[in-house]
Amino acid sequence: MTTVFPKEKGRFLLTGPFDEEMPHHYIIICDYRWWTDNETEIYTWMDQCLPKGRKHQQGMVVVIENQSDASNFLLRWQ
């Protein structure tokens, strides 16, 4: 399953979950310049609102365990 939120903005691409081995939601950071410009504020939000805080970010991907947290992330930062 692949979902784009929204394609015209191009900040993120949401994918997953794929199967039992890859059960998480994967938010791919497409606009890295925007990310670096807002990094401090994003990390502060992640530390306050996600169970593993900024540890959810793995390179150009934010790995999130459930739909609710993925939706909250996208609603806040899209």
Secondary structure, 3 states (H helix, E strand, C coil): CEEEECCCCCCEEEECCCECCECCEEEEECCHHHHHHCHHHHHHHHHHHCCCHHHHEECCEEEECCHHHHHHHHHHHC
